[in-house]
Amino acid sequence: MAQTATTEQIAYELSWVSRMADLSPQEWDALAKPLKTPFLEWAWLNNLETSGSAIPQEGWLPSHLVVRRSGKLVAAAPLYLKGHSYGEFVFDQQWADLSYRLGVDYYPKLLGMTPFTPAEGYRFLIDSAEDERAITEMMLGAIDHFCSRHHVSGCHFLFVDPQWQKLMESLGDFITWKHHSYIWTSNNYQTFEDYLASFNANQRRNIKRERKSMVNSGLEFKTWQGSQIPHGYFSKVYDFYSSTCEKFWGGSQYLTRKFFVDLADQLADRVVLFTAHAHGDDRHPIALSFCITKGDRLYGRYWGSTREIDHLHFNACYYEPIDWAIAHGIQLFDPGAGGQHKRRRGFPATPNHSLHRLYHPRLDRILRTYIDEINQYEQQQIDAINAELPFSQAQPELKL
C-alpha cells in the first residue's frame, strides 16, 4: 500500500514491499553500495529471502519501506516483522518476558537489521542528493503509522551505524541500548610481526606457539577470494557451518545450503575463504572460515572443521584473516559473534548500540527508567574486559 508525503513542496511516494526481488538491484545498490557495510546490498538481502533463510515460515516477514520521488527510488529501509527474537544477537527476551507479565503483547515487533548478522552498520538508505533529516523523519512517521495499523508493539533497529544513530536520537524518542562486540583495527601494521609487537611478551610467545602448532600438525593454510574460489566450495561452506551449529548450538542454524551456493554467482567478489588442509592437498580442506570483505573492512561470519585440533580455530578465524587483512590494507576486522577467545588475540570490546521505540506507555516507561543503569553496567563490562587485554601498551581509541 502506497502513501504520499510532501516535504518542502516535493512529493514522495512511500510504500511497503514484501520481497527484495520486487525491487531493482541497480536502484537499491545505488543507495547501498556507497556505504561501508556490505550487508545492506541487494544481493545479500535478496539471497536471504530467496534461499529460504529469512522468510515468513522462519519468523522473518520482509516488510521493506521504500521512498520514491518522480518514480525514482531515493530511500529504503530493510525491515522485518518478527514473531520471536531468534537470529538477532541482541537479546531482548527479558523485555519480552516483562511485557508478558504486564499483559502486553511484545510480538509482533518491527525489526531493522540484516538478518542473522551481528555487524554494525544498519541504517536507512538515502540518496545523498536528498535531505537526509527530512526523509528520515518521513520514514519514521510511516513506520509509526504501520505499527499502529498492524498492532505492532514497537520498532527496533539493531547494530546501527554510529552516525545514523546520532541523527535518529535527535529525531525520535528512542531508547538507546548499549552492547559490545570484539573488533580488531589496524594500528598502521605493515606485517604480521607488527601485529605481534602490540602484545606483551607472554602473549607474543603464545600466538607464535599457536601458529607453529599448525605446522607441527601437518597443516597449511590457503586463502581463496572471488573468482579463485572453486564453485563447489560454496556448498562446502554450508557443510562446515552446519557442523559447527550442530556441535555448539544444538543444531540451531539459520542459513540454508542454497544461501551459500547462490553466493557463488551473486556475491563471490565479496567472499574470502581461509582453508586448512594437509600439506599439498588444498582441495580437501579439514577446516574453513568464511569471511566477507568490502573496502577496508573484513567480517568473519562462519567456520567449521572436520577434526578437533588444538589452536586450529584461532588460526583459521583470527591469525590467517589478520595476516590477510594487513596485507590488503584492511582497517577493521569484525570476527563475528562471541568473545571468549577474541579479546586475548587483539580484539578489544567495542561498544555498539540498538535503538528501540515501544508503543505501550507502561512498558516504555519501565524500560526507560532502567536503561541508563543497564548501559552503565555494560560500559563497566567493556572497561573491565579491556583493562585485561594483553597489549604491551595502551591501544589507540577505535575510530569507525
VOGULUM-489540 format. One record per residue (C-alpha): residue in one letter; x, y, z. Coordinates in steps of 0.25 Angstrom, whole numbers, plus 5000, padded with zeros to 4 digits. Each point is the difference from the previous one (the first is absolute). Example, Ala and Ser with C-alpha at 12.3 -4.5 7.8 and 13.67 -1.06 7.14 Angstrom:
2
a504949825031/s500650144998/
# end
This chain:
400
m500050005000/a500650134996/q499850145006/t500550144996/a500750105009/t500550144996/t501350065005/e500250154996/q499049984988/i500749874995/a499149884999/y500549875005/e499349874999/l500349905011/s499649854999/w500249875007/v500749884992/s499949865004/r501249954991/m501350054997/a499849934986/d498950114997/l501150115001/s501050034990/p501449965004/q500650124993/e499150105007/w500249935013/d501549994999/a500150154995/l499750035015/a500749885007/k501349994993/p500650135004/l499849955015/k501149935007/t499249885004/p499849894989/f498849945008/l499050104994/e500249984986/w498949944991/a500749864997/w500349975015/l498550045004/n499449934988/n500849885002/l499549995015/e498650004995/t500149914987/s500849905007/g498949975010/s500850065012/a499350135004/i498649964996/p498650015007/q500149855003/e501250025008/g499450125007/w500650114991/l498950074992/p500750104991/s499350145001/h501050094993/l499750154999/v500350074987/v499950154997/r499950054985/r500050144994/s499550014986/g500149854999/k501550005004/l500449925013/v500650105009/a499949935013/a499849865006/a500049925013/p500249855001/l499049965011/y499349875005/l498849975008/k500549905011/g499249915009/h501249965008/s501450055003/y500949894994/g501150034991/e500250145005/f501150005010/v499450115008/f499449925011/d498750075004/q499349875005/q499950075014/w499350114994/a499049914993/d499849935014/l499850135007/s499050044989/y499349865002/r499950025015/l499450144998/g498949944991/v500650074988/d500349934986/y501550014997/y499849934986/p499950034989/k501150115000/l500650074988/l501549984999/g501050074992/m501349924998/t500649914990/p499549865005/f501049915007/t501150114999/p500550065013/a500950104993/e499950155002/g499550094988/y498549994999/r499350134996/f499050054990/l500550014986/i499850144995/d500550074987/s501150105003/a499250104992/e498850005009/d499850075014/e500449885009/r499450065012/a498750034993/i499949864993/t500349935013/e499050075008/m499049974989/m500449855000/l499850005016/g498650064998/a499749894990/i500549895010/d499250055011/h498850004992/f500349864995/c500249955014/s498750065005/r499249954989/h500549865001/h500150005016/v501549985000/s500650025014/g501250084996/c501150034990/h501449955003/f501350044992/l501249915003/f501550024998/v499850144995/d500950094993/p500650095010/q499850134991/w498649964997/q499849975015/k500250155003/l499050044989/m499049905006/e500150055014/s499950144996/l498749974993/g499349895008/d499749975014/f500849875000/i500549915011/t501549984997/w500649875005/k501549985000/h500649864997/h501449964996/s500849934989/y501449964999/i500750084989/w501450004994/t500650124994/s501350024993/n501050095007/n500750034987/y500549865000/q500849964988/t500349865004/f499549895009/e501350035008/d499550145003/y498749945005/l500749905009/a500950125005/s498750065006/f499949895011/n500849985012/a501149905000/n499249895005/q498850014991/r501050014988/r500649875004/n498649945001/i499650044986/k501349964994/r499849865006/e498649994996/r500450034985/k501249915000/s499149895006/m499349994986/v501349974993/n500349895011/s498649944997/g500349994985/l499050114996/e500250124991/f499050114996/k499550064987/t499250134997/w499050004989/q499350124995/g498950044990/s500249924987/q501149925006/i499049925008/p499749874995/h498550004997/g499849875009/y500650075012/f498750085002/s499349885003/k501149955009/v499950135008/y498649955003/d500549875005/f501050065009/y499050115005/s498949895003/s501049915007/t500450115009/c498550045003/e499849855004/k501249995009/f499950135007/w498650054999/g499149885000/g499750014985/s499550145001/q500450054986/y499350114992/l500649994986/t499749904989/r501049934991/k499350084989/f500550135006/f501449964999/v499949944987/d499450124993/l501150095006/a500949944989/d499250074989/q499550125008/l501050055009/a501349924998/d500850124999/r499750035015/v500449875005/v501449965006/l500249855005/f501149965009/t500249844999/a500949915008/h500549874993/a501049895000/h501350044993/g499950004985/d498549975000/d499250145000/r498849944993/h499649925012/p499950105012/i499949955014/a499650145005/l499450124994/s499750145004/f499050094992/c500250154999/i499450124993/t500850124996/k499750144995/g500950114998/d500950015012/r499249905009/l499949865002/y498949925007/g500249865006/r498749924998/y500149855002/w501049895002/g500049855001/s501049885001/t500049854998/r501049975010/e500350055014/i501450065000/d500650105011/h500050144995/l499449974987/h498850105003/f501050115004/n500849994987/a498849984990/c499150115006/y501050105006/y501549994996/e499849974985/p499050104998/i500850115007/d501249964992/w499250024987/a499450135005/i501350065003/a500549964986/h498750064994/g499950135007/i498849965009/q499850105011/l498949935008/f499749855002/d498749965007/p500249855002/g498649975004/a499149975012/g500649955013/g501350055007/q500649895009/h501249984992/k500150134992/r500450105011/r501349935002/r500350014985/g499950154998/f498550024999/p499650105011/a498650015005/t499450114992/p498650075002/n498949984990/h498550055002/s498649974997/l498850094999/h498649975006/r498750074999/l498949935008/y498650044998/h499449955013/p500150115010/r500249925013/l501149904993/d500750124994/r500050085014/i500649885007/l501149974990/r500450155000/t500150005015/y501149905000/i500750014987/d501050105005/e500449905011/i500049894990/n500950084990/q501050045012/y500149855004/e500349974985/q501150105000/q500649955013/q500149864993/i500750064988/d501050085009/a500349875008/i500249924988/n500950104993/a500850025013/e500549864999/l500450004985/p501449944998/f500550124993/s501450065002/q499550145001/a498750074999/q499349994987/p499450114992/e498650045001/l499149924990/k499550104989/l499049944991/
# end
